[in-house]
Amino acid sequence: ISNELIDEMVEAMTNGDQQSVKDIAGDIQENLKKINHHGKRADSIVKNMLQHSRKSTGQKEPTNLNTLAEEYLRLSYHGLRGKDKSFNAEFVFDPDPDLPVVSVIPQDIGRVLLNLINNAFYAVNSKLHQSIAATSEEEGAKSDPALIEYRPKVTVSTKKVKNPPQGEFIEIQIKDNGLGIPTNIVDKIFQPFFTTKPTGQGTGLGLSLSYDIVKAHGGELTVKTEERIGSTFIIHLPAKEI
């Protein structure tokens, strides 16, 4: 399309039609933005597919999961603030001080934590925008008064739990008070390429990859969710002390 537009631009220049030249140049510029945007999106999808298909080359290391979880909570928040200065949410870290050091691949578990925490902040930010809209519209306020008092919050907590006969596990919870996940799709969220985000904002591979990483560590990734109330993603990892 852009090639055809360039032909039209050359013709307009030959005829001295400067306004048409400017209009066509604007159209070409918009096309280039779309090419760039979707090229980056394709790149992201391919990288995530490769992460799915290749085995991790990382080595398991003695890891303090409290330190890792707090690090990625702050990294996620400040990363999103860097992209959107208007973004704001309360975030809380509630660690178990007696959590044992365990053997995991820190880069992989960090990727899981970052993905889940990013999703949590996305969920509360989406609900915040709904709250702002409801506040400015009387009908919105009447239909859902809870939105008027809404305060976005993400909580990350850790604890050691016993789950016989499986043994002891480290439990990491990522909880948000966002929009929650509709019951008709909650069973699909760990499937590759499934996403509830608008086109261009998600590849649908983050939760699937996170699920695979936790499974590869001998653990489990589950979710508890209630529509319009929020979601809690729960990571269980074997608590084999070092």
Backbone as CSV, one residue per row, in Angstrom:
resi,resn,N_x,N_y,N_z,CA_x,CA_y,CA_z,C_x,C_y,C_z
1,ILE,0.833,-1.203,0.000,0.000,0.000,0.000,0.865,1.248,0.000
2,SER,1.918,1.217,0.819,2.801,2.380,0.888,3.510,2.625,-0.439
3,ASN,3.883,1.545,-1.132,4.505,1.695,-2.455,3.556,2.387,-3.431
4,GLU,2.291,1.993,-3.389,1.294,2.625,-4.251,1.115,4.100,-3.882
5,LEU,1.154,4.387,-2.584,1.019,5.769,-2.129,2.189,6.631,-2.604
6,ILE,3.380,6.033,-2.637,4.554,6.771,-3.128,4.375,7.124,-4.602
7,ASP,3.825,6.180,-5.391,3.543,6.473,-6.804,2.565,7.650,-6.920
8,GLU,1.544,7.639,-6.050,0.574,8.737,-6.058,1.243,10.046,-5.649
9,MET,2.171,9.969,-4.696,2.863,11.171,-4.236,3.712,11.771,-5.360
10,VAL,4.418,10.908,-6.078,5.249,11.382,-7.198,4.381,12.074,-8.242
11,GLU,3.221,11.477,-8.516,2.305,12.070,-9.486,1.802,13.433,-9.009
12,ALA,1.484,13.515,-7.701,1.004,14.779,-7.134,2.090,15.848,-7.172
13,MET,3.333,15.440,-6.922,4.457,16.385,-6.966,4.647,16.908,-8.385
14,THR,4.511,15.992,-9.361,4.650,16.383,-10.772,3.595,17.410,-11.166
15,ASN,2.383,17.240,-10.595,1.279,18.151,-10.904,1.274,19.405,-10.015
16,GLY,2.246,19.456,-9.080,2.336,20.621,-8.210,1.253,20.684,-7.147
17,ASP,0.650,19.550,-6.833,-0.425,19.494,-5.837,0.182,19.239,-4.455
18,GLN,0.622,20.330,-3.802,1.339,20.197,-2.536,0.466,19.631,-1.407
19,GLN,-0.810,19.973,-1.402,-1.690,19.487,-0.331,-1.838,17.969,-0.388
20,SER,-1.974,17.435,-1.619,-2.071,15.983,-1.771,-0.779,15.299,-1.334
21,VAL,0.356,15.950,-1.640,1.659,15.407,-1.231,1.714,15.286,0.288
22,LYS,1.272,16.339,0.996,1.282,16.322,2.470,0.352,15.244,3.016
23,ASP,-0.838,15.133,2.411,-1.806,14.132,2.875,-1.267,12.715,2.689
24,ILE,-0.668,12.463,1.523,-0.134,11.124,1.241,1.047,10.815,2.166
25,ALA,1.889,11.829,2.405,3.024,11.633,3.320,2.532,11.245,4.709
26,GLY,1.432,11.865,5.142,0.846,11.520,6.441,0.352,10.085,6.476
27,ASP,-0.265,9.640,5.381,-0.741,8.262,5.291,0.417,7.264,5.338
28,ILE,1.493,7.598,4.640,2.672,6.713,4.634,3.271,6.620,6.035
29,GLN,3.317,7.770,6.710,3.863,7.792,8.068,3.039,6.904,9.007
30,GLU,1.714,6.961,8.890,0.836,6.111,9.711,1.079,4.633,9.403
31,ASN,1.259,4.320,8.120,1.531,2.932,7.737,2.835,2.430,8.343
32,LEU,3.848,3.290,8.345,5.143,2.913,8.913,5.024,2.645,10.414
33,LYS,4.206,3.440,11.095,3.987,3.217,12.525,3.346,1.852,12.760
34,LYS,2.372,1.497,11.904,1.700,0.198,12.032,2.666,-0.946,11.743
35,ILE,3.496,-0.766,10.713,4.484,-1.796,10.372,5.434,-2.018,11.550
36,ASN,5.887,-0.926,12.146,6.806,-0.995,13.277,6.136,-1.681,14.478
37,HIS,4.899,-1.276,14.775,4.173,-1.830,15.921,3.956,-3.335,15.772
38,HIS,3.462,-3.761,14.624,3.160,-5.168,14.438,4.424,-5.999,14.223
39,GLY,5.472,-5.366,13.720,6.759,-6.058,13.626,7.293,-6.394,15.012
40,LYS,7.191,-5.435,15.939,7.634,-5.668,17.317,6.764,-6.726,17.989
41,ARG,5.470,-6.689,17.680,4.550,-7.686,18.258,4.904,-9.093,17.753
42,ALA,5.177,-9.211,16.460,5.578,-10.510,15.894,6.883,-10.988,16.528
43,ASP,7.812,-10.061,16.733,9.087,-10.379,17.364,8.863,-10.937,18.770
44,SER,7.960,-10.289,19.519,7.658,-10.734,20.882,7.047,-12.127,20.883
45,ILE,6.137,-12.381,19.954,5.491,-13.696,19.874,6.517,-14.781,19.559
46,VAL,7.391,-14.517,18.603,8.407,-15.502,18.220,9.347,-15.795,19.389
47,LYS,9.766,-14.746,20.102,10.664,-14.948,21.247,9.991,-15.794,22.315
48,ASN,8.713,-15.513,22.582,7.989,-16.289,23.585,7.793,-17.735,23.143
49,MET,7.567,-17.940,21.843,7.433,-19.309,21.325,8.748,-20.074,21.484
50,LEU,9.858,-19.393,21.242,11.163,-20.034,21.399,11.425,-20.389,22.861
51,GLN,10.997,-19.499,23.777,11.158,-19.786,25.203,10.339,-21.013,25.587
52,HIS,9.193,-21.185,24.943,8.360,-22.355,25.199,9.045,-23.628,24.743
53,SER,9.681,-23.560,23.583,10.186,-24.775,22.943,11.555,-25.207,23.458
54,ARG,12.359,-24.247,23.909,13.708,-24.638,24.351,13.745,-24.884,25.861
55,LYS,14.570,-25.815,26.228,14.744,-26.081,27.646,15.634,-25.011,28.258
56,SER,15.366,-24.702,29.513,16.152,-23.674,30.189,17.607,-24.117,30.310
57,THR,18.511,-23.183,30.062,19.939,-23.479,30.200,20.464,-23.002,31.550
58,GLY,19.552,-22.380,32.346,19.962,-21.878,33.649,20.229,-23.010,34.635
59,GLN,21.041,-22.712,35.611,21.372,-23.682,36.647,20.622,-23.345,37.929
60,LYS,20.191,-24.384,38.632,19.549,-24.152,39.926,20.571,-23.612,40.921
61,GLU,20.122,-22.641,41.702,21.012,-22.009,42.680,20.261,-21.849,43.996
62,PRO,20.986,-21.848,45.118,20.331,-21.518,46.393,19.749,-20.109,46.305
63,THR,18.459,-19.983,46.532,17.780,-18.710,46.277,16.863,-18.330,47.432
64,ASN,16.967,-17.078,47.844,16.047,-16.513,48.830,14.836,-15.971,48.070
65,LEU,13.726,-16.676,48.141,12.542,-16.284,47.365,11.919,-14.991,47.883
66,ASN,12.145,-14.654,49.148,11.672,-13.358,49.658,12.355,-12.213,48.920
67,THR,13.671,-12.324,48.797,14.442,-11.289,48.106,14.021,-11.188,46.647
68,LEU,13.849,-12.356,46.014,13.482,-12.394,44.595,12.093,-11.773,44.380
69,ALA,11.132,-12.154,45.217,9.764,-11.664,45.056,9.679,-10.153,45.279
70,GLU,10.363,-9.663,46.300,10.324,-8.220,46.572,10.995,-7.432,45.448
71,GLU,12.091,-7.975,44.939,12.813,-7.322,43.845,11.932,-7.164,42.607
72,TYR,11.220,-8.235,42.251,10.397,-8.185,41.042,9.104,-7.402,41.253
73,LEU,8.624,-7.323,42.486,7.460,-6.482,42.774,7.803,-5.014,42.514
74,ARG,8.947,-4.587,43.021,9.363,-3.192,42.830,9.746,-2.928,41.372
75,LEU,10.407,-3.904,40.748,10.800,-3.758,39.350,9.572,-3.596,38.465
76,SER,8.539,-4.395,38.712,7.311,-4.326,37.925,6.637,-2.968,38.096
77,TYR,6.492,-2.538,39.331,5.799,-1.275,39.596,6.519,-0.098,38.937
78,HIS,7.818,-0.002,39.166,8.566,1.143,38.629,8.698,1.052,37.113
79,GLY,8.705,-0.179,36.567,8.728,-0.339,35.112,7.460,0.199,34.477
80,LEU,6.312,-0.108,35.092,5.032,0.381,34.566,4.890,1.882,34.775
81,ARG,5.414,2.378,35.891,5.390,3.829,36.138,6.239,4.564,35.106
82,GLY,7.325,3.902,34.673,8.183,4.514,33.661,7.481,4.645,32.322
83,LYS,6.587,3.688,32.021,5.853,3.736,30.753,4.651,4.666,30.833
84,ASP,4.047,4.758,32.020,2.815,5.537,32.183,2.884,6.289,33.509
85,LYS,3.209,7.574,33.446,3.382,8.383,34.652,2.090,8.519,35.449
86,SER,0.942,8.333,34.784,-0.342,8.458,35.482,-0.678,7.202,36.282
87,PHE,0.053,6.097,36.015,-0.226,4.842,36.704,0.170,4.943,38.172
88,ASN,-0.729,4.496,39.044,-0.428,4.500,40.472,-1.245,3.413,41.158
89,ALA,-0.634,2.702,42.075,-1.334,1.654,42.815,-0.565,1.365,44.096
90,GLU,-1.292,0.956,45.118,-0.642,0.529,46.350,-0.089,-0.870,46.136
91,PHE,1.145,-1.101,46.584,1.663,-2.469,46.522,2.277,-2.838,47.871
92,VAL,2.025,-4.085,48.272,2.412,-4.559,49.600,3.193,-5.861,49.463
93,PHE,4.285,-5.965,50.211,5.039,-7.210,50.259,4.936,-7.777,51.666
94,ASP,4.426,-9.001,51.778,4.190,-9.639,53.078,4.965,-10.957,53.128
95,PRO,6.234,-10.911,53.529,7.070,-12.124,53.491,6.991,-12.944,54.775
96,ASP,7.278,-14.223,54.629,7.490,-15.094,55.779,8.968,-14.967,56.160
97,PRO,9.275,-14.392,57.334,10.687,-14.165,57.690,11.482,-15.454,57.872
98,ASP,10.784,-16.572,58.084,11.469,-17.851,58.305,11.521,-18.716,57.054
99,LEU,11.304,-18.091,55.896,11.304,-18.846,54.654,12.689,-19.453,54.389
100,PRO,12.768,-20.753,54.108,14.084,-21.354,53.861,14.626,-20.999,52.482
101,VAL,15.932,-21.029,52.341,16.565,-20.890,51.036,16.338,-22.180,50.264
102,VAL,15.915,-22.061,48.996,15.608,-23.252,48.199,16.389,-23.225,46.885
103,SER,16.440,-24.370,46.233,17.180,-24.498,44.979,16.239,-24.329,43.787
104,VAL,16.393,-23.211,43.050,15.596,-22.948,41.851,16.487,-22.269,40.810
105,ILE,15.959,-22.150,39.598,16.640,-21.337,38.581,16.097,-19.917,38.752
106,PRO,16.857,-19.020,39.366,16.314,-17.698,39.733,15.817,-16.878,38.552
107,GLN,16.493,-16.991,37.389,16.048,-16.226,36.215,14.658,-16.676,35.764
108,ASP,14.411,-17.987,35.829,13.126,-18.518,35.380,12.003,-18.170,36.350
109,ILE,12.248,-18.361,37.643,11.225,-18.016,38.639,11.004,-16.504,38.648
110,GLY,12.065,-15.745,38.411,11.925,-14.289,38.301,11.032,-13.915,37.132
111,ARG,11.152,-14.631,36.018,10.310,-14.372,34.839,8.837,-14.636,35.174
112,VAL,8.596,-15.718,35.928,7.232,-16.049,36.349,6.671,-14.932,37.231
113,LEU,7.447,-14.536,38.223,6.996,-13.494,39.158,6.711,-12.187,38.430
114,LEU,7.612,-11.805,37.542,7.439,-10.547,36.818,6.176,-10.577,35.966
115,ASN,5.936,-11.699,35.300,4.745,-11.819,34.458,3.466,-11.726,35.290
116,LEU,3.419,-12.459,36.399,2.220,-12.476,37.239,1.976,-11.117,37.902
117,ILE,3.054,-10.471,38.338,2.896,-9.158,38.984,2.505,-8.101,37.955
118,ASN,3.109,-8.160,36.763,2.703,-7.234,35.687,1.214,-7.387,35.375
119,ASN,0.754,-8.651,35.310,-0.658,-8.906,35.049,-1.550,-8.331,36.149
120,ALA,-1.081,-8.449,37.395,-1.855,-7.930,38.528,-1.989,-6.409,38.442
121,PHE,-0.881,-5.740,38.135,-0.933,-4.277,37.999,-1.801,-3.876,36.801
122,TYR,-1.750,-4.657,35.736,-2.588,-4.384,34.564,-4.067,-4.475,34.952
123,ALA,-4.400,-5.505,35.753,-5.790,-5.717,36.156,-6.311,-4.567,37.016
124,VAL,-5.498,-4.110,37.978,-5.971,-3.019,38.850,-6.020,-1.696,38.089
125,ASN,-5.102,-1.528,37.146,-5.111,-0.291,36.354,-6.345,-0.229,35.448
126,SER,-6.731,-1.386,34.889,-7.929,-1.437,34.052,-9.169,-1.100,34.876
127,LYS,-9.218,-1.635,36.109,-10.363,-1.358,36.971,-10.371,0.109,37.406
128,LEU,-9.181,0.682,37.604,-9.090,2.097,37.980,-9.673,2.983,36.890
129,HIS,-9.381,2.649,35.628,-9.929,3.426,34.515,-11.455,3.320,34.484
130,GLN,-11.971,2.138,34.805,-13.426,1.980,34.894,-13.990,2.828,36.029
131,SER,-13.249,2.877,37.142,-13.672,3.667,38.295,-13.740,5.150,37.956
132,ILE,-12.729,5.629,37.232,-12.692,7.043,36.829,-13.870,7.350,35.914
133,ALA,-14.149,6.426,34.987,-15.269,6.616,34.064,-16.596,6.626,34.818
134,ALA,-16.729,5.706,35.802,-17.970,5.624,36.574,-18.176,6.879,37.423
135,THR,-17.079,7.428,37.938,-17.161,8.627,38.762,-17.646,9.820,37.958
136,SER,-17.269,9.856,36.689,-17.630,11.002,35.845,-18.999,10.839,35.189
137,GLU,-19.587,9.630,35.322,-20.903,9.397,34.740,-21.868,8.935,35.832
138,GLU,-22.959,9.654,35.982,-23.921,9.316,37.029,-24.436,7.888,36.890
139,GLU,-24.723,7.485,35.665,-25.259,6.143,35.442,-24.251,5.077,35.861
140,GLY,-22.964,5.344,35.596,-21.923,4.402,35.989,-21.846,4.274,37.498
141,ALA,-21.987,5.386,38.184,-21.933,5.372,39.643,-23.099,4.576,40.231
142,LYS,-24.264,4.709,39.611,-25.440,3.993,40.096,-25.326,2.488,39.839
143,SER,-24.754,2.132,38.703,-24.686,0.717,38.339,-23.668,-0.052,39.174
144,ASP,-22.610,0.602,39.627,-21.584,-0.082,40.424,-20.956,0.894,41.414
145,PRO,-21.611,1.125,42.563,-21.096,2.080,43.547,-19.705,1.731,44.059
146,ALA,-19.353,0.425,44.045,-18.042,0.001,44.554,-16.898,0.632,43.775
147,LEU,-17.136,0.942,42.508,-16.092,1.555,41.693,-15.717,2.947,42.192
148,ILE,-16.659,3.646,42.802,-16.407,5.015,43.246,-15.345,5.049,44.346
149,GLU,-15.378,4.028,45.215,-14.429,3.970,46.336,-13.181,3.156,46.008
150,TYR,-12.998,2.820,44.757,-11.940,1.868,44.391,-10.544,2.418,44.618
151,ARG,-9.703,1.587,45.262,-8.288,1.897,45.449,-7.475,0.693,44.982
152,PRO,-6.730,0.817,43.877,-5.980,-0.334,43.348,-4.906,-0.822,44.313
153,LYS,-4.793,-2.148,44.441,-3.826,-2.714,45.385,-3.341,-4.070,44.889
154,VAL,-2.043,-4.284,44.961,-1.421,-5.572,44.624,-0.599,-6.023,45.831
155,THR,-0.808,-7.272,46.236,-0.091,-7.821,47.389,0.654,-9.082,46.979
156,VAL,1.932,-9.139,47.336,2.740,-10.335,47.116,3.137,-10.872,48.487
157,SER,2.856,-12.145,48.735,3.170,-12.736,50.038,3.851,-14.086,49.854
158,THR,4.620,-14.473,50.868,5.293,-15.778,50.851,5.061,-16.486,52.181
159,LYS,5.030,-17.816,52.143,4.977,-18.589,53.389,5.338,-20.039,53.095
160,LYS,5.739,-20.732,54.137,6.045,-22.149,54.021,4.812,-22.925,54.453
161,VAL,4.372,-23.876,53.609,3.162,-24.636,53.927,3.448,-26.131,53.864
162,LYS,2.726,-26.880,54.707,2.824,-28.337,54.681,1.608,-28.880,53.956
163,ASN,1.864,-29.777,53.027,0.778,-30.322,52.226,0.973,-31.835,52.070
164,PRO,0.794,-32.579,53.169,0.988,-34.030,53.072,-0.016,-34.638,52.104
165,PRO,0.308,-35.686,51.315,1.594,-36.408,51.408,2.689,-35.814,50.530
166,GLN,2.391,-34.675,49.848,3.408,-34.111,48.945,4.620,-33.551,49.697
167,GLY,4.441,-33.173,50.953,5.545,-32.616,51.717,5.405,-31.121,51.918
168,GLU,6.534,-30.459,52.141,6.524,-29.024,52.410,6.748,-28.228,51.127
169,PHE,6.072,-27.081,51.041,6.164,-26.222,49.863,6.341,-24.766,50.273
170,ILE,6.966,-24.024,49.383,6.967,-22.567,49.494,5.774,-22.070,48.686
171,GLU,4.972,-21.244,49.315,3.810,-20.685,48.624,4.022,-19.194,48.400
172,ILE,3.911,-18.774,47.142,3.978,-17.353,46.793,2.632,-16.960,46.211
173,GLN,2.013,-15.947,46.788,0.722,-15.480,46.295,0.864,-14.079,45.701
174,ILE,0.279,-13.892,44.535,0.203,-12.564,43.907,-1.277,-12.211,43.814
175,LYS,-1.695,-11.287,44.657,-3.117,-10.973,44.798,-3.402,-9.560,44.314
176,ASP,-4.488,-9.407,43.553,-4.910,-8.071,43.115,-6.402,-7.893,43.372
177,ASN,-6.833,-6.650,43.477,-8.262,-6.353,43.633,-8.799,-5.742,42.337
178,GLY,-8.360,-6.347,41.226,-8.737,-5.841,39.908,-10.071,-6.374,39.425
179,LEU,-10.159,-6.614,38.130,-11.426,-6.972,37.509,-11.798,-8.440,37.673
180,GLY,-10.840,-9.287,38.065,-11.114,-10.707,38.146,-11.204,-11.328,36.761
181,ILE,-11.340,-12.647,36.724,-11.399,-13.381,35.457,-12.782,-14.017,35.325
182,PRO,-13.481,-13.789,34.220,-14.804,-14.394,34.028,-14.755,-15.914,34.162
183,THR,-15.765,-16.495,34.794,-15.777,-17.939,35.050,-15.748,-18.766,33.769
184,ASN,-16.265,-18.203,32.667,-16.321,-18.981,31.428,-14.972,-19.089,30.722
185,ILE,-13.968,-18.327,31.182,-12.655,-18.422,30.526,-11.526,-18.796,31.485
186,VAL,-11.833,-18.899,32.780,-10.757,-19.124,33.751,-10.011,-20.433,33.485
187,ASP,-10.685,-21.435,32.923,-10.030,-22.714,32.628,-9.099,-22.647,31.416
188,LYS,-9.139,-21.536,30.684,-8.345,-21.424,29.458,-7.091,-20.574,29.618
189,ILE,-6.939,-19.908,30.762,-5.907,-18.863,30.856,-4.478,-19.386,30.759
190,PHE,-4.259,-20.674,31.059,-2.905,-21.217,30.964,-2.624,-21.847,29.601
191,GLN,-3.584,-21.735,28.675,-3.376,-22.268,27.330,-2.547,-21.289,26.494
192,PRO,-1.622,-21.795,25.670,-0.831,-20.907,24.804,-1.716,-20.067,23.894
193,PHE,-1.354,-18.800,23.740,-2.003,-17.839,22.840,-3.379,-17.350,23.320
194,PHE,-3.810,-17.797,24.509,-5.090,-17.283,25.011,-4.820,-16.018,25.822
195,THR,-5.506,-14.930,25.488,-5.332,-13.680,26.226,-6.645,-12.916,26.267
196,THR,-6.841,-12.185,27.359,-8.020,-11.328,27.481,-7.674,-9.879,27.177
197,LYS,-6.391,-9.620,26.934,-5.962,-8.241,26.659,-6.335,-7.851,25.228
198,PRO,-6.507,-6.544,24.986,-6.808,-6.091,23.620,-5.694,-6.466,22.653
199,THR,-6.036,-6.565,21.376,-5.057,-6.903,20.342,-3.859,-5.956,20.414
200,GLY,-2.655,-6.527,20.412,-1.445,-5.719,20.454,-0.893,-5.526,21.841
201,GLN,-1.649,-5.912,22.900,-1.180,-5.699,24.269,-0.753,-6.973,24.974
202,GLY,-0.977,-8.116,24.342,-0.569,-9.375,24.963,-0.429,-10.472,23.926
203,THR,0.546,-11.373,24.143,0.775,-12.466,23.195,-0.002,-13.724,23.575
204,GLY,-0.491,-13.778,24.817,-1.171,-14.983,25.266,-0.214,-16.107,25.606
205,LEU,1.069,-15.779,25.806,2.066,-16.808,26.108,2.651,-16.680,27.514
206,GLY,2.410,-15.552,28.170,3.008,-15.307,29.483,2.584,-16.314,30.536
207,LEU,1.283,-16.533,30.688,0.793,-17.463,31.707,1.131,-18.907,31.352
208,SER,1.081,-19.222,30.074,1.425,-20.577,29.629,2.890,-20.888,29.938
209,LEU,3.758,-19.936,29.633,5.185,-20.118,29.910,5.434,-20.202,31.417
210,SER,4.748,-19.353,32.183,4.892,-19.368,33.649,4.480,-20.729,34.212
211,TYR,3.385,-21.253,33.703,2.884,-22.559,34.147,3.926,-23.647,33.884
212,ASP,4.523,-23.619,32.686,5.525,-24.626,32.317,6.769,-24.533,33.200
213,ILE,7.191,-23.302,33.505,8.391,-23.108,34.341,8.164,-23.661,35.748
214,VAL,7.012,-23.337,36.328,6.709,-23.816,37.685,6.621,-25.341,37.693
215,LYS,5.985,-25.922,36.666,5.893,-27.377,36.564,7.272,-28.024,36.468
216,ALA,8.158,-27.380,35.686,9.510,-27.908,35.515,10.294,-27.897,36.834
217,HIS,9.884,-27.052,37.775,10.515,-27.001,39.101,9.839,-27.956,40.089
218,GLY,8.910,-28.776,39.580,8.210,-29.708,40.456,7.110,-29.051,41.261
219,GLY,6.673,-27.868,40.811,5.672,-27.122,41.545,4.337,-27.051,40.825
220,GLU,3.525,-26.095,41.261,2.181,-25.955,40.726,1.799,-24.477,40.703
221,LEU,1.109,-24.078,39.630,0.608,-22.706,39.512,-0.906,-22.772,39.353
222,THR,-1.626,-22.131,40.276,-3.091,-22.134,40.237,-3.608,-20.710,40.413
223,VAL,-4.916,-20.553,40.234,-5.523,-19.235,40.389,-6.852,-19.346,41.109
224,LYS,-7.113,-18.375,41.972,-8.432,-18.187,42.576,-8.911,-16.809,42.125
225,THR,-10.116,-16.743,41.603,-10.572,-15.464,41.064,-12.068,-15.298,41.248
226,GLU,-12.481,-14.055,41.383,-13.894,-13.711,41.461,-14.111,-12.471,40.604
227,GLU,-15.002,-12.599,39.651,-15.229,-11.514,38.702,-15.619,-10.229,39.434
228,ARG,-14.954,-9.128,39.039,-15.149,-7.775,39.578,-14.574,-7.592,40.981
229,ILE,-14.037,-8.683,41.584,-13.465,-8.600,42.933,-11.946,-8.674,42.902
230,GLY,-11.407,-9.572,42.063,-9.957,-9.692,41.962,-9.497,-11.116,41.759
231,SER,-8.174,-11.299,41.666,-7.581,-12.612,41.415,-6.372,-12.828,42.316
232,THR,-6.126,-14.088,42.633,-4.929,-14.471,43.373,-4.264,-15.629,42.644
233,PHE,-3.046,-15.410,42.168,-2.270,-16.487,41.554,-1.367,-17.076,42.630
234,ILE,-1.355,-18.405,42.696,-0.643,-19.100,43.777,0.418,-20.014,43.183
235,ILE,1.670,-19.789,43.579,2.797,-20.624,43.154,3.185,-21.528,44.316
236,HIS,3.270,-22.824,44.064,3.805,-23.764,45.057,5.097,-24.347,44.516
237,LEU,6.168,-24.230,45.280,7.462,-24.799,44.902,7.958,-25.696,46.031
238,PRO,8.561,-26.842,45.685,9.049,-27.741,46.741,10.026,-27.032,47.669
239,ALA,9.826,-27.223,48.973,10.676,-26.531,49.976,11.816,-27.437,50.423
240,LYS,12.697,-27.752,49.472,13.874,-28.557,49.812,14.968,-27.609,50.258
241,GLU,15.216,-27.571,51.540,16.188,-26.626,52.095,17.610,-26.974,51.652
242,ILE,18.413,-25.919,51.499,19.801,-26.085,51.054,20.697,-26.279,52.268
